[in-house]
Amino acid sequence: RGSPGLLRVDVLDLDEDEDDLEVFSKDASLIDMNSFSPMMPTSPLSMINQVKFEDEPELKDLFITVDEPESHVTTIETFITYKVITKTSRGEFDSSEFEVRRRYQDFLWLKGKLEDAHPTLIIPELSSHKKQGPGLLTRMGQTVRAVASSMRGVKNRPEEFMEINNFIEIFSQKINLIDKISQRIYKEERDYLDEMKEYGPIHILWSASEEDVVDTLKGVATCIEQCCKATEKWMSGLSESLLPIVHEYVLYSDTLMGVMKRRDQIQAELDSKVEALTYKKADTDLLTEEIGKLEDKVECANNALKADWERWKQNMQNDIKSAFTDVAEENVHYYEQCLAAWESFLTSQTDLNLEEHSEDKL
């Protein structure tokens, strides 16, 4: 079995149309082609490219990076291309490295082809979304309607897929709510930081007119500056860890609903043929043959979805757990830094007061 290739990319928001904000990736980093670490991320967010060949015992790897977005302006349109680099150790390729530039629509085309060929596999979300998206209640309503519409026309959905549908509905509501709250927290912290940055210089100016408390005021200004740096670092961690992961899974909630809808469409087609055969609405021999093919198609679709669902669900749980754990640890570290700054200042002030008090006694 070949070792899986690892590709990590971050999220980049770029405009290709005036009304849409397109989401793709940048800053892809390629690790050693012949190494695999179990500690490396294996999540949808990291958009890891994993290629395994069950029937080939020797090492066969394929690594793809997507980065360097570039804007193109013509007399007809404005569009963005991305550099796609493919590195491989497979002998069947003419070269070990290929490099091309592709438009965003090319990736959407590829995604569509993959969904046609593998309708019940969970393929990463690449859809455009509006800069100012709908409100939470609107999105929740859309989720409910989408799930409800996917259920119409399917009479005998297996219980396990009913459970998946219910999970997706609840997950979509909760992840959208977490996304909204996370964005609000980040905005409030940014406003708080902007205000705090004003206090340091104010205390420095104040110290110029208060000779008796110059050191105290400058000490307060120093503490505020240290807290500002700690806040900036904490916010940077929040914007790089939690926010992208949450937003990625907001997009995935739409992908999941699309997967379930395609599964139901396959089963609905089978149900309609079975109903037609029951009432002999068409040639029975032809229907029997079509039903046999559709039964195989439904079974393949169900098996693919069940396998991919378990993989995705486990990765999702690991991603979100890791993100919130990291944020909690960063919060503790942030408050420890701020506390240490003020404790150091208070200790120095106490020592200074004791020294002055001793001098007064003498």
N, C-alpha and C positions, 0 to 999 in steps of 0.2 A: 504494500500500500504506500503510495507516495505521500510525503509530508505535505500538509496544506501550505499554500503560499499565504503570506500575511500582508495586507495592505491597510494602512490607516490613513484616513482623511478627515479633515474637519469641514464644517459647514460654511459655505460662502453664499451670501445673498447678493444676487446681481440682477439688474434690470435688463431684460431683452425686449420687452414690450413696454409701452408707456403705462399700462394699467396693471401689469402683473409683476410680481417679484418672484424670480426663479431661484430655486434652491439647488445648488450642487456643491462641489467640493474643491478644496485646494490643499496646498501644503502636504501632499502625499509623501510619506517616507517609506523607503524600501529597506527591509532588514536583510540580513544574510540569507541568501537563497537556499542554503542547505541546512538552515537551523530552524528549530521550532521550539518555542518555550511555552509550557502550559500556563505561564503567568501572563502571556500576552492576551490582550482583550479579544474576546470572541463574540462580539455583539453586533447587532445591526447598525448601531450608531457609528462604530468604527469602520463600517462598510468593508469588512475584511473579505478579501477574495480567497476562497478556499477551494482548491481543486484536488480531488482525490480520484485515483483510478484503481478501482477494486480489482481489475483483471490484470494489472501490470505490477509485478513485484518490485521492479527497480524504481528508483527515485525519479519522479516526473513532476516538475513544478512549473507553474505559470504565475507570473506576477504582473499586475497591471496597476499603474498609477495614473491618476487624472489630476492635473494641476495647471498652473499658469493660464488663467482665463485671459482672453484678449478680445478687446472690442473692435469691431469692424464697421465702418461707415461707408455706405455706397449711396448712389443717387436714388436708389429704390428703397433700401431698408438699412437698419442698423441691427447688428446681431453680434453674438459672442461665441467664440470658439474656445475649446479646451485642448490642451496637449495631452495625448494619450500615449503612454509609453508601455510597451509590452516586453517583458524579459522572460525567456523560457530556456529550460535545459532539455527540452524534448527534441529528439533527433529528427522527427518528421517535418520540422519547420526548416525553411531555407536559411534562416538567420536566427541568431539567439536574441536579437533585439529589434523591435520595430517602433517607429514613432510617426504618429499622424496627428492632425488637428481635426476635431469634430464639433459640429454645432450642437446646441442643446436639443434641437429637434431630432438629431440623430440618436441621442440617448433615449428620447421618448419612443422613437421608432423601434429601437432595440427592446425596450421594455414591453412594448406592445407585442412584438414577435415572441418574446419569452412567455408572455401571458397566454398567447394563442397556443403555443406548444405545450406549456405547463400551466394550465389554468388554475390549479389549486395549490401552487407553490407560492410562498410569501416572498414577493420580489420587492426590494427597497423602493420607497416612495420617491418619485421624481416629479410629481405634478406641480404645476404652478399654483400659487395661491395669492390672493389679494393682499396688498400692503395693509389695508385696514379690513381685517376679516370680520365675519359676523360675530355678534355677541355670544356669550356662553349659552344663554337660553335658546338662541337660534340654532347653535351647533348641536345642542342636546336634542332639539326637535328634529333636526335633520338626521341625527343618528337613529332616533326612534323610527322615523319614517323609512329610513334605508333598511333597517333590520326588518321592519314589518313588510316592506315591499318584497324583500328577498324570500319571505316565507310564503307569499302568495303563489299558488300554482304547484306547490310541493305538498303532497298528501301524506307521504310516509317517510319523513325525514327521521333518520336514526336519532335516538336520544342523545348520543354523544355529541352530535352536531347541534342539537338544540341547546346543549350546555355551552358549547363554544359560542353560539350566537348570543346567549345571555351574558357570557363573560365579556364579549366584545362590546356589547351595549354599555355595560357598567364601566368597563375599562375606559371607553371613549369619554364618557361623562367625567370620570375622575381625573384622567390625564389632562383634559382640557381645563378643568378647574385648577389643577396644580400648576399648569402653565400660566394661567391668568394670575394666580397668587404669586408665583415666583417672579413674574415680570413686575408686578406691583411692588414687591419687596425690594427688588433691584432699583426701581425708580425712586422709592422713598429713601433708600440708602444713598443714592447718588445725590439727591437733594440735601440730605443731612451732611454729606461730605462737602458739598459746595458751601454750605453755611459755616461748617467748622473751619474751613480754610480761611475764612475771613477773621476769625477770632485771634489767631496767632499774631498777625500784623497789628491788630488793634491793641493787644497787650504790649507789644514793642513800642508803639507810639505813646501809649499811656505811661510807660516806664520813664520816658524822657521828661515828663513833668512831675514825677513822684520820686524824689531822690531817696526817701526813706524806705521805699519798697521796690527799688529798682530790681534787685536780685530776685525777689519773689515774682514780680510780674514777668521778668524774662524767663524764669523757671516755668511758669504757667504756659508761656508761649512755646517753650521747648517741648513740654508735654503734649500740647495740642498738635504740634508738628509731627511728633512721633505717632500719635493716634491717627493723624491723617494718613501717614504712610501705611500704617497697619490696616486702615480701612480700605485704602486703595488696593492693597495686596489681597485682602479678603474678597473685595468685589471682583477683582480679576479672576480669582479662583471660582467664584460663583458663575461668572459669565463664560468660563471655559469648561466647567464641569457640569453643573446641574442644568443650567438653562438650555444648552444644546441637546442634552439627553432628553429632557422633558419634551422639547419641541419636536425632536425626531420621532418620539412615540405618539405625539399628536398626529403627525403625518401618517404614521403606521396604522393608526386606528382607521383611517380611510382605506388604506390598503387592505386591511383585514376584512372590512365590509365588502370590498370588491371581490376578494377571494371567495367569501361565503356566497356571494351572489352568483358567481360563476359555477360553483359547485351545485347550487340549487337549480341553475338553468340546465345543467347536464341531467340531473335527476328528473326535472320537470319534463324534459324531452322523453325520457324513458317512461314516465308515468302516462304521458299522452299516448304513446304507442301501445302500452299495455291496455289502456282504456279502449283504444280503437280496436284492438284484437278481441277484447271482451265482447264488444258490441258488433264485431265483424264489420267495421266501417270501411275496410279495404281488403286487399288480397292477403289472406291469412299466412300463406307461405312467405311472402315478402315481409310482412310484419314480424313474423317469428324470427326471421333472419336479422332484421333490424334490431329487434329487442335483444337478441343474443349479443350483438355488437355493443349496444348501449349498456347492457348489464356489465360487460367487461370494462367499458369506458367509465362507468360510475364507480366500479370497484377500484380501478386504478386511481381515479380522482380522489376517492375517499382515503385510500391508503397513503397517497402522496400528501394530502392535507394533514392527516393524523400525524405522520412522521415530522413534517415541517412545523406543525403547530407545537408539538412538544419541544422541538429545538428552539423555536422562536420564544415560546413562553418562558423557558428556562433562561435564555439569554436576557430577556426583558427583566425578569426578576433579579438576575445578577446585576444587570446594568443599574437599575433603579436603586437597589439596595446599596451598591457601591457608591453611587452618586450621593445619596443622602448620608451615608456614613462619612464620606469625605467632607461633605459640607459641615456635618456636626463637628468633626475633628478640627476643621478650619475655624469654625466658630469659637471653639474652646481656645485654640491657639491665639485667635484674634483678641479675645477678651483678656487672656493672660498677658499679652503684650501691652495692652492699654493699662491694665491694672499694675503691671510692673513699672511702667513709666510714671504713673501717679504715686505709687508707693515710694519709688526712688526719690521723687521730688519732695514728698512729705517727710521722708527720713532726713533728707538734707536740710529741710527747713527746721525740723526738730533739733537737729544737731547745732544748727546756727543759733537758734533761740537759746539753747542750753549754754552755748559758748558766750553769747552776749550777757546772759544772766549771771554767769560766773564772773565775767569782767566787771559787771556792775557791783557785785559783792566786794570784789577786790578794791 
